[in-house]
Amino acid sequence: MGRTRQTISINDIIKINRQMIKIYGGIFFENDNNLANRNSLEYTLAELDASLFGETLHTSVFEKAAILMWRIIVGHVFHDGNKRTGVATAAFLLRQHGYRLNLPIEIIDIAEGVATKTISLDDLQKWLEDNVNTI
């Protein structure tokens, strides 16, 4: 299964996490690139590009962005900065596909809702779809 320029790598996400902590504060553990659950992140990235019986599992970039944001936040992939990194990673992936994610102040409530599971994955995907502009 080949990767295209429109996929996101684990190194991209680590850089995003590092940047979020640099900008907004927090702790970045250098020895493990701040990854508390590397396997979970690797699994999620593999799932985004996976197919079953020749059919791509996740065809929509909004679905992929929602899954990635959800899994980073809910799965506590990093030691610190999961909500910020989840949002920024979704924005990065959407940008690669020609969308700019609008980040109104309610994004804080959205990220918190994901963390507490009061916002479903489907609702998150719908919110992402409703809050982008094409580049």
N, C-alpha and C positions, 0 to 999 in steps of 0.2 A: 504494500500500500504506500504510494508515494505522497509526499507532502508538497503542497503548493505554497506560493508566497502568501497565500491568504490564510494560512494556519498560524497558530501561535505556539511557541515553544516553551518548554519549562524555563529556559534561560530568559526569555522575554518576561515571563511572569515573575521570576526572581528579581529582575531589574525593576519591574514595576513596584514590587513590594519594597525594595530598597529605597526607591524614589519616594514612595508614600511616607515611609518612616523618616526620611531625610527632611521632607517638607513639613510634615505634620507632627513629627515627634514619635517616640517609641523606642523600642529596643530591637536591634538587628544583630542576631547571633551569627558572626562570620563563619564559625567552624562548620556549620551545616547550611549555610546560605539562608538562615532563618526558617528553614523548612522543618516543621514539626511532624509532617505527614507526607513525605515525598511520594510514597507509593500511591496514595490516594490521588495526588495531582497527576502522576504519570498515568494512572488508570483512566482518569477523567479525560485527559488529552487523547489517549488512544480511543476512548469511546466516541469522541467527537468525530473522528474520521472513520469509524467502524462501519462495516456493512454486514448484512446477514442474508444469505441466499442471493447474493448479488445486488441487494437493495441497500442503499445508504440508510442508516438508522436515523440520522438527524440531518434533514435537508435544508432547513431554514437557518440562516445566520442568527436570527433572533432566538431560535431554540438553542443553538450552540452557545450564544452569549449568556442566555439565562442559565443553562446548565453549568457553565463554567463559573459564573458569579455565585450561583447557589452553592456549588460544591466547595468553593474556596471559603465562603462565609460559614456555612453550616458544618463543614468538615474540619474547620480550624486547621487548615493546611500549614499556616505559618505560626510561629510563636507569637507574633504581634502583627497587627495591621490587616487582619483578614477582611473586615468590611470595606476598608479603603481600597485594598488590593482587589477585592472582588469587583467593585464598581469600576475601578480603573482598567481592569483586565477586560471586562465586558465592553467598555468604551473603546479600548484598543482593537479588539476583534471586530467590532462594528465598523471602526474607521478603516480597517483593512478591506472591508467590503463596500466602502463608499458611503457610509453613514456617519453622521456626527451625533453623538448622544447628547441631548440637552440635559443639563444637570441642575434642575431647580432645587431649591432648599429642601423640598420633600424627599430628595434622594437619601437624606439622613434617615427619615422614617421608613423608606423602602428597605434600606440596608438593615436597619434594626428589625423590621418585620420579617425579613429573610432569616436573620439570626435567631429570632424567637419562633420561627415557623408559623407566624400569623399571616404571612403572605405565601401563597402556594407557588410552585414552580410555574404553573400555567399563568397565574396572575402576574408574576414577574415578567414572563415572556411578553404578555400583552402590554404591560407597562413600558417595556423596552421598545416594542413596536410603535407605541403611541408617542414616544418621546425622542424621536430621531428626525433629522433632516438629511436629505441627500447632499453629498459633497459636490 
